[in-house]
Amino acid sequence: MSLSDFVDRNRTALSVGAMLIGVLAVLTGVTRERTRADLLPGEAARVNGHAIDTDTFQRTLAAFTTNLKRPVTEADRTTVLNRMIDEEVLVQRAIALGLPAQDPTVRKQLVQAMIAQSLAQSAVPDPSDDELKKYIEANADLFRARTKAKVEAVFVPANDVMRRERVDAALEKGDWDAAKAASAALPVALPNDFLIASKIADYTGAEAASAVLRVPVGEATHLIRTSGGMIALKLVAVEGNGLAPFETIRATALARWHEEHDSKALRAAIDALRAQADIVMPK
């Protein structure tokens, strides 16, 4: 939620907060507000040494006064600035009390904000078509034009922990026959024939169908959640196994290229933060 959205959605609460703070100041005879002469260029206000910059203030003011049917007045500016100050003192107090570390929702929002900031800082231009073609060639199995495929399946019913452990162990060893022997019958038998991707998805679920079409012929997926349990698929054979035309897969390849770049950049950023942190872990 943006600062302006916060102000708009919390006007009543912030106004009450401002009133209480004002009453406390009067009752105690304490006021630490100072004049604009103390502010540095680019500062709209300063709270406990933390500046509210003029750009943020102007954006918040613009959002606050968007639907006004009259010119913006100095009173409007003062109201918005006071509410931003109210928010700042509340945020600073929340941080002092350790709320960001204690509240799961706040922690999640902070993590997401940091991820977004890290990715924005590491953003790069799109690769050229030549660079993208080289990427596709290096990852050809991801971009096969498989019009039809023949697959086999192993199935583990939901909550069958012992069977899942046996199937997982067999798949980890690459022993498909052992995985089949340990598995249960599929709720709906899979035809022993070449099927288009959508038909495979009808029998096994979309996630499993997508996964098996990305593995090399003769290889199997890991167990994937599907209706009624877990399923793993082996790609037995394919028809139309050539590389898809560049024009038809360019958008998909570009998206995957950026996903890989972002994943590596985020991992590097996290590793850098971990290197600077004092971390104690169990032996």
Backbone hydrogen bonds in HBPLUS format (Angstrom, degrees):
<---DONOR---> <-ACCEPTOR-->    atom                        ^
c    i                          cat <-CA-CA->   ^        H-A-AA   ^      H-
h    n   atom  resd res      DA  || num        DHA   H-A  angle D-A-AA Bond
n    s   type  num  typ     dist DA aas  dist angle  dist       angle   num
A0006-PHE N   A0002-SER O   2.92 MM   4  6.22 154.9  1.99 149.0 156.4     1
A0007-VAL N   A0003-LEU O   2.94 MM   4  6.24 158.9  1.99 150.0 155.2     2
A0008-ASP N   A0004-SER O   2.92 MM   4  6.15 164.5  1.95 149.9 153.8     3
A0009-ARG N   A0005-ASP O   2.87 MM   4  6.01 162.7  1.90 152.5 157.0     4
A0010-ASN N   A0006-PHE O   3.00 MM   4  5.91 128.2  2.28 142.3 154.2     5
A0014-LEU N   A0010-ASN O   2.86 MM   4  5.94 167.3  1.87 160.2 164.1     6
A0015-SER N   A0011-ARG O   2.87 MM   4  5.93 151.4  1.95 144.2 152.6     7
A0016-VAL N   A0012-THR O   2.94 MM   4  6.20 159.5  1.98 151.3 156.4     8
A0017-GLY N   A0013-ALA O   2.86 MM   4  6.08 158.2  1.90 145.9 152.8     9
A0018-ALA N   A0014-LEU O   2.79 MM   4  6.00 157.5  1.84 147.4 153.2    10
A0019-MET N   A0015-SER O   2.91 MM   4  6.13 153.5  1.98 144.8 152.4    11
A0020-LEU N   A0016-VAL O   2.90 MM   4  6.18 161.7  1.93 154.8 158.9    12
A0021-ILE N   A0017-GLY O   2.95 MM   4  6.16 163.0  1.98 151.0 155.8    13
A0022-GLY N   A0018-ALA O   2.89 MM   4  6.06 157.6  1.94 145.7 152.3    14
A0023-VAL N   A0019-MET O   2.85 MM   4  6.11 156.1  1.91 150.0 156.8    15
A0024-LEU N   A0020-LEU O   2.90 MM   4  6.13 163.2  1.93 152.1 156.3    16
A0025-ALA N   A0021-ILE O   2.98 MM   4  6.20 153.3  2.05 145.3 152.7    17
A0026-VAL N   A0022-GLY O   3.02 MM   4  6.29 154.5  2.08 146.8 153.3    18
A0027-LEU N   A0023-VAL O   2.85 MM   4  6.09 166.7  1.87 156.5 160.2    19
A0028-THR N   A0024-LEU O   2.96 MM   4  6.06 154.6  2.03 147.1 153.1    20
A0029-GLY N   A0025-ALA O   2.89 MM   4  5.72 119.4  2.27 132.4 146.9    21
A0030-VAL N   A0025-ALA O   3.03 MM   5  5.05 129.5  2.30 139.6 147.7    22
A0029-GLY N   A0026-VAL O   3.24 MM   3  5.01 139.4  2.41  91.8 103.4    23
A0038-ASP N   A0035-THR O   3.11 MM   3  6.01 168.4  2.12 125.1 127.8    24
A0039-LEU N   A0036-ARG O   2.96 MM   3  5.32 159.2  2.01 113.8 120.5    25
A0043-GLU N   A0040-LEU O   3.10 MM   3  5.61 151.1  2.19 142.7 141.0    26
A0054-THR N   A0042-GLY O   2.87 MM  12  5.35 158.0  1.92 133.2 135.6    27
A0044-ALA N   A0052-ILE O   2.72 MM   8  5.57 161.8  1.75 158.0 164.5    28
A0045-ALA N   A0052-ILE O   3.36 MM   7  5.21 144.0  2.50 135.6 140.6    29
A0052-ILE N   A0045-ALA O   2.85 MM   7  5.21 172.6  1.85 143.9 144.7    30
A0047-VAL N   A0050-HIS O   2.77 MM   3  5.07 166.2  1.79 144.2 144.7    31
A0050-HIS N   A0047-VAL O   2.87 MM   3  5.07 164.6  1.90 116.5 119.3    32
A0057-PHE N   A0053-ASP O   3.05 MM   4  6.33 158.6  2.09 149.2 156.1    33
A0058-GLN N   A0054-THR O   2.79 MM   4  5.97 160.7  1.83 150.2 154.9    34
A0059-ARG N   A0055-ASP O   2.99 MM   4  6.25 158.1  2.04 149.1 154.8    35
A0060-THR N   A0056-THR O   2.95 MM   4  6.12 160.5  1.99 148.9 154.4    36
A0061-LEU N   A0057-PHE O   2.80 MM   4  5.99 160.7  1.84 153.1 159.0    37
A0062-ALA N   A0058-GLN O   2.90 MM   4  6.04 159.0  1.94 145.2 150.9    38
A0063-ALA N   A0059-ARG O   3.01 MM   4  6.26 157.2  2.07 145.9 151.7    39
A0064-PHE N   A0060-THR O   2.88 MM   4  6.02 157.5  1.93 149.2 156.1    40
A0065-THR N   A0061-LEU O   2.96 MM   4  6.08 146.4  2.07 149.2 157.1    41
A0068-LEU N   A0065-THR O   3.16 MM   3  5.30 166.9  2.18 111.6 114.6    42
A0076-ASP N   A0073-THR O   3.12 MM   3  5.18 122.3  2.47  94.6 108.3    43
A0077-ARG N   A0073-THR O   3.18 MM   4  6.61 156.6  2.24 145.5 151.3    44
A0078-THR N   A0074-GLU O   2.92 MM   4  6.20 158.1  1.97 148.4 154.3    45
A0079-THR N   A0075-ALA O   2.89 MM   4  6.10 157.4  1.94 147.0 153.2    46
A0080-VAL N   A0076-ASP O   2.98 MM   4  6.24 167.4  2.00 156.3 158.3    47
A0081-LEU N   A0077-ARG O   2.94 MM   4  6.10 166.6  1.96 151.0 155.4    48
A0082-ASN N   A0078-THR O   2.89 MM   4  6.00 159.4  1.93 148.6 154.4    49
A0083-ARG N   A0079-THR O   3.03 MM   4  6.25 152.6  2.11 145.1 152.6    50
A0084-MET N   A0080-VAL O   2.94 MM   4  6.22 149.3  2.03 148.9 157.7    51
A0085-ILE N   A0081-LEU O   2.91 MM   4  6.19 150.0  2.00 146.3 154.8    52
A0086-ASP N   A0082-ASN O   2.82 MM   4  6.10 154.8  1.88 145.2 152.6    53
A0087-GLU N   A0083-ARG O   2.95 MM   4  6.16 159.1  1.99 143.4 148.4    54
A0088-GLU N   A0084-MET O   2.91 MM   4  6.14 154.5  1.98 141.7 149.1    55
A0089-VAL N   A0085-ILE O   2.94 MM   4  6.23 162.3  1.97 158.4 161.2    56
A0090-LEU N   A0086-ASP O   3.08 MM   4  6.29 154.4  2.15 146.8 154.2    57
A0091-VAL N   A0087-GLU O   2.82 MM   4  6.05 159.6  1.86 154.2 160.1    58
A0092-GLN N   A0088-GLU O   2.86 MM   4  6.03 167.9  1.88 151.8 155.4    59
A0093-ARG N   A0089-VAL O   3.00 MM   4  6.08 151.8  2.08 137.1 144.8    60
A0094-ALA N   A0090-LEU O   2.90 MM   4  6.11 153.2  1.97 145.6 153.2    61
A0095-ILE N   A0091-VAL O   2.90 MM   4  6.21 155.5  1.96 153.3 159.6    62
A0096-ALA N   A0092-GLN O   2.94 MM   4  6.15 155.9  1.99 143.2 150.3    63
A0097-LEU N   A0093-ARG O   2.95 MM   4  6.19 143.1  2.08 144.0 153.6    64
A0099-LEU N   A0094-ALA O   2.95 MM   5  5.38 154.0  2.02 162.4 157.1    65
A0098-GLY N   A0095-ILE O   2.97 MM   3  4.98 151.9  2.05 101.2 110.2    66
A0101-ALA N   A0098-GLY O   3.17 MM   3  5.61 133.0  2.40 109.2 120.6    67
A0102-GLN N   A0098-GLY O   3.24 MM   4  6.43 133.0  2.48 141.9 154.9    68
A0102-GLN N   A0099-LEU O   2.99 MM   3  4.94 132.2  2.22  98.5 112.4    69
A0103-ASP N   A0099-LEU O   2.92 MM   4  5.81 161.9  1.95 168.2 166.0    70
A0107-ARG N   A0103-ASP O   2.94 MM   4  6.18 165.9  1.96 160.8 165.3    71
A0108-LYS N   A0104-PRO O   2.95 MM   4  6.09 160.5  1.99 145.8 150.8    72
A0109-GLN N   A0105-THR O   3.02 MM   4  6.27 157.4  2.07 145.7 151.8    73
A0110-LEU N   A0106-VAL O   2.91 MM   4  6.16 155.2  1.97 152.2 159.1    74
A0111-VAL N   A0107-ARG O   2.92 MM   4  6.20 160.3  1.96 153.3 158.4    75
A0112-GLN N   A0108-LYS O   2.94 MM   4  6.16 164.7  1.96 150.8 155.1    76
A0113-ALA N   A0109-GLN O   2.91 MM   4  6.05 151.3  1.99 142.5 150.8    77
A0114-MET N   A0110-LEU O   2.93 MM   4  6.14 155.6  1.99 148.4 154.7    78
A0115-ILE N   A0111-VAL O   2.90 MM   4  6.15 155.9  1.96 151.5 158.4    79
A0116-ALA N   A0112-GLN O   2.95 MM   4  6.12 163.3  1.98 146.5 151.2    80
A0117-GLN N   A0113-ALA O   2.93 MM   4  6.14 155.8  1.99 144.5 151.4    81
A0118-SER N   A0114-MET O   2.88 MM   4  6.03 159.7  1.92 146.8 152.5    82
A0119-LEU N   A0115-ILE O   2.92 MM   4  6.12 163.2  1.95 154.5 158.6    83
A0120-ALA N   A0116-ALA O   2.94 MM   4  6.08 151.6  2.03 143.1 151.3    84
A0121-GLN N   A0117-GLN O   2.99 MM   4  6.20 151.8  2.07 146.2 153.3    85
A0122-SER N   A0118-SER O   3.09 MM   4  6.29 136.2  2.28 139.3 150.9    86
A0123-ALA N   A0120-ALA O   3.46 MM   3  5.23 165.5  2.48  97.7 101.3    87
A0132-LEU N   A0128-SER O   2.87 MM   4  6.14 153.6  1.93 150.7 159.0    88
A0133-LYS N   A0129-ASP O   2.85 MM   4  6.05 150.2  1.94 146.0 153.6    89
A0134-LYS N   A0130-ASP O   3.09 MM   4  6.37 153.6  2.17 144.9 151.4    90
A0135-TYR N   A0131-GLU O   3.04 MM   4  6.32 148.8  2.14 140.8 149.6    91
A0136-ILE N   A0132-LEU O   2.91 MM   4  6.20 154.1  1.97 147.3 154.1    92
A0137-GLU N   A0133-LYS O   2.94 MM   4  6.18 159.6  1.98 148.7 153.9    93
A0138-ALA N   A0134-LYS O   2.99 MM   4  6.17 149.9  2.08 142.6 150.6    94
A0139-ASN N   A0135-TYR O   3.09 MM   4  6.26 123.6  2.42 136.8 150.9    95
A0139-ASN N   A0136-ILE O   3.10 MM   3  5.08 140.1  2.27  96.3 108.1    96
A0142-LEU N   A0139-ASN O   2.94 MM   3  5.77 155.5  2.00 125.2 132.1    97
A0143-PHE N   A0140-ALA O   2.93 MM   3  5.39 156.9  1.99 115.4 122.9    98
A0244-ALA N   A0143-PHE O   3.34 MM 101  6.38 177.2  2.34 162.6 163.3    99
A0145-ALA N   A0242-GLY O   2.77 MM  97  5.63 169.5  1.78 167.3 169.7   100
A0147-THR N   A0239-GLU O   3.11 MM  92  5.99 128.1  2.39 147.6 161.0   101
A0148-LYS N   A0239-GLU O   3.42 MM  91  5.17 164.9  2.45 137.4 136.9   102
A0239-GLU N   A0148-LYS O   2.89 MM  91  5.17 159.3  1.94 146.3 144.6   103
A0149-ALA N   A0195-LEU O   2.85 MM  46  5.34 156.8  1.91 140.0 144.9   104
A0195-LEU N   A0149-ALA O   2.85 MM  46  5.34 167.3  1.86 134.7 136.3   105
A0150-LYS N   A0237-ALA O   2.80 MM  87  5.18 167.1  1.81 149.9 151.3   106
A0236-VAL N   A0150-LYS O   2.82 MM  86  5.43 145.1  1.94 151.3 160.9   107
A0237-ALA N   A0150-LYS O   3.31 MM  87  5.18 154.3  2.38 134.8 137.5   108
A0152-GLU N   A0234-LYS O   3.03 MM  82  5.16 152.1  2.11 139.8 148.6   109
A0234-LYS N   A0152-GLU O   2.88 MM  82  5.16 157.2  1.94 140.1 145.9   110
A0154-VAL N   A0232-ALA O   2.93 MM  78  5.36 151.4  2.01 152.0 158.8   111
A0232-ALA N   A0154-VAL O   3.01 MM  78  5.36 155.5  2.07 149.2 155.4   112
A0184-ALA N   A0155-PHE O   2.82 MM  29  5.44 172.5  1.83 165.7 164.0   113
A0156-VAL N   A0230-MET O   2.82 MM  74  5.09 163.0  1.85 153.2 155.3   114
A0230-MET N   A0156-VAL O   2.80 MM  74  5.09 160.4  1.84 150.5 157.4   115
A0160-ASP N   A0157-PRO O   3.24 MM   3  5.69 156.6  2.30 134.1 132.4   116
A0158-ALA N   A0228-GLY O   2.92 MM  70  5.69 144.5  2.05 141.4 133.2   117
A0164-ARG N   A0160-ASP O   3.02 MM   4  6.22 157.8  2.07 150.7 157.7   118
A0165-GLU N   A0161-VAL O   2.96 MM   4  6.21 155.2  2.02 151.7 158.0   119
A0166-ARG N   A0162-MET O   3.16 MM   4  6.48 155.2  2.23 146.6 152.4   120
A0167-VAL N   A0163-ARG O   2.95 MM   4  6.21 166.0  1.97 155.9 159.6   121
A0168-ASP N   A0164-ARG O   2.78 MM   4  5.87 165.8  1.80 153.4 158.1   122
A0169-ALA N   A0165-GLU O   3.00 MM   4  6.08 158.5  2.05 141.7 147.5   123
A0170-ALA N   A0166-ARG O   3.07 MM   4  6.30 157.0  2.12 146.5 152.2   124
A0171-LEU N   A0167-VAL O   2.91 MM   4  6.15 163.2  1.94 156.2 160.8   125
A0172-GLU N   A0168-ASP O   2.89 MM   4  6.05 153.0  1.96 148.3 156.1   126
A0173-LYS N   A0169-ALA O   3.22 MM   4  6.46 141.0  2.38 138.4 147.5   127
A0173-LYS N   A0170-ALA O   3.16 MM   3  5.19 126.5  2.47  94.9 108.1   128
A0175-ASP N   A0170-ALA O   2.90 MM   5  5.14 154.1  1.97 158.2 151.6   129
A0174-GLY N   A0171-LEU O   2.97 MM   3  4.84 145.4  2.10  96.1 107.1   130
A0179-ALA N   A0175-ASP O   3.09 MM   4  6.38 152.9  2.16 145.9 154.1   131
A0180-LYS N   A0176-TRP O   2.87 MM   4  6.16 155.3  1.93 152.7 159.1   132
A0181-ALA N   A0177-ASP O   2.96 MM   4  6.19 156.1  2.02 144.5 151.2   133
A0182-ALA N   A0178-ALA O   3.02 MM   4  6.21 143.7  2.16 142.8 151.8   134
A0183-SER N   A0179-ALA O   3.10 MM   4  6.14 121.2  2.46 137.7 151.9   135
A0183-SER N   A0180-LYS O   3.20 MM   3  5.14 145.2  2.33  97.4 107.4   136
A0199-LYS N   A0196-ILE O   3.04 MM   3  5.41 125.7  2.35 106.4 120.2   137
A0200-ILE N   A0196-ILE O   3.05 MM   4  6.40 156.7  2.11 156.8 164.1   138
A0201-ALA N   A0197-ALA O   2.97 MM   4  6.25 155.2  2.04 149.0 156.0   139
A0202-ASP N   A0198-SER O   3.07 MM   4  6.34 138.1  2.25 133.7 144.3   140
A0202-ASP N   A0199-LYS O   3.10 MM   3  4.96 122.0  2.46  90.4 105.1   141
A0203-TYR N   A0199-LYS O   3.36 MM   4  6.73 144.2  2.49 143.4 150.7   142
A0203-TYR N   A0200-ILE O   3.12 MM   3  5.38 128.2  2.40 101.3 113.7   143
A0204-THR N   A0200-ILE O   2.91 MM   4  6.06 155.8  1.97 154.4 162.3   144
A0205-GLY N   A0201-ALA O   2.79 MM   4  4.45 149.2  1.88 123.8 129.7   145
A0209-ALA N   A0205-GLY O   3.09 MM   4  6.26 162.5  2.12 153.0 158.5   146
A0210-SER N   A0206-ALA O   2.93 MM   4  6.07 160.1  1.97 150.6 155.6   147
A0211-ALA N   A0207-GLU O   3.00 MM   4  6.15 155.9  2.06 142.9 149.9   148
A0212-VAL N   A0208-ALA O   2.99 MM   4  6.19 162.9  2.02 155.6 158.3   149
A0213-LEU N   A0209-ALA O   3.37 MM   4  6.45 146.8  2.48 140.8 148.3   150
A0214-ARG N   A0211-ALA O   3.10 MM   3  5.39 158.8  2.14 108.0 114.3   151
A0215-VAL N   A0212-VAL O   3.44 MM   3  5.49 156.9  2.50  99.8 105.9   152
A0219-GLU N   A0216-PRO O   3.04 MM   3  5.60 159.4  2.08 139.9 141.0   153
A0218-GLY N   A0235-LEU O   2.65 MM  17  5.48 168.6  1.66 165.4 169.2   154
A0235-LEU N   A0219-GLU O   2.98 MM  16  5.92 159.4  2.03 176.9 170.1   155
A0221-THR N   A0233-LEU O   2.80 MM  12  5.50 154.0  1.86 154.7 162.7   156
A0224-ILE N   A0231-ILE O   2.70 MM   7  5.18 155.6  1.76 135.1 142.6   157
A0231-ILE N   A0224-ILE O   2.77 MM   7  5.18 158.3  1.81 140.7 146.9   158
A0226-THR N   A0229-GLY O   2.88 MM   3  5.55 173.2  1.89 148.8 147.9   159
A0229-GLY N   A0226-THR O   3.19 MM   3  5.55 173.2  2.20 128.7 129.7   160
A0248-THR N   A0245-PRO O   3.00 MM   3  5.55 134.3  2.21 112.4 124.2   161
A0249-ILE N   A0246-PHE O   3.16 MM   3  5.40 140.1  2.32 103.6 114.5   162
A0250-ARG N   A0246-PHE O   2.87 MM   4  5.62 117.3  2.27 154.3 167.6   163
A0253-ALA N   A0249-ILE O   2.83 MM   4  5.96 165.9  1.84 161.2 165.5   164
A0254-LEU N   A0250-ARG O   2.85 MM   4  6.01 157.2  1.90 152.0 158.5   165
A0255-ALA N   A0251-ALA O   3.00 MM   4  6.19 160.4  2.04 146.7 151.6   166
A0256-ARG N   A0252-THR O   3.00 MM   4  6.23 160.0  2.04 148.6 154.2   167
A0257-TRP N   A0253-ALA O   2.84 MM   4  6.01 152.7  1.91 146.3 154.4   168
A0258-HIS N   A0254-LEU O   3.03 MM   4  6.30 160.6  2.07 150.6 154.4   169
A0259-GLU N   A0255-ALA O   2.95 MM   4  6.19 151.6  2.03 144.4 153.0   170
A0260-GLU N   A0256-ARG O   2.97 MM   4  6.21 160.7  2.00 151.9 155.6   171
A0261-HIS N   A0257-TRP O   3.00 MM   4  6.26 159.0  2.04 146.2 152.5   172
A0262-ASP N   A0258-HIS O   2.81 MM   4  5.96 168.2  1.83 153.6 156.7   173
A0263-SER N   A0259-GLU O   2.92 MM   4  6.05 157.4  1.97 146.1 152.8   174
A0264-LYS N   A0260-GLU O   3.04 MM   4  6.24 161.7  2.08 149.3 153.3   175
A0265-ALA N   A0261-HIS O   2.89 MM   4  6.09 160.5  1.93 152.2 158.4   176
A0266-LEU N   A0262-ASP O   2.85 MM   4  5.97 161.4  1.88 151.0 155.7   177
A0267-ARG N   A0263-SER O   3.02 MM   4  6.14 158.5  2.07 143.0 149.2   178
A0268-ALA N   A0264-LYS O   2.96 MM   4  6.15 155.2  2.02 145.8 152.5   179
A0269-ALA N   A0265-ALA O   2.97 MM   4  6.22 154.6  2.04 145.2 152.0   180
A0270-ILE N   A0266-LEU O   2.92 MM   4  6.16 162.4  1.95 153.8 158.1   181
A0271-ASP N   A0267-ARG O   2.88 MM   4  6.03 160.9  1.92 147.7 153.6   182
A0272-ALA N   A0268-ALA O   2.96 MM   4  6.14 149.1  2.06 143.5 151.5   183
A0273-LEU N   A0269-ALA O   3.11 MM   4  6.42 152.8  2.19 144.7 151.4   184
A0274-ARG N   A0270-ILE O   2.88 MM   4  6.16 157.2  1.93 152.8 159.8   185
A0275-ALA N   A0271-ASP O   2.92 MM   4  6.10 147.1  2.03 142.0 150.8   186
A0276-GLN N   A0273-LEU O   3.17 MM   3  5.26 135.0  2.39  96.8 108.7   187
A0277-ALA N   A0274-ARG O   3.12 MM   3  5.01 147.3  2.23  97.2 107.1   188
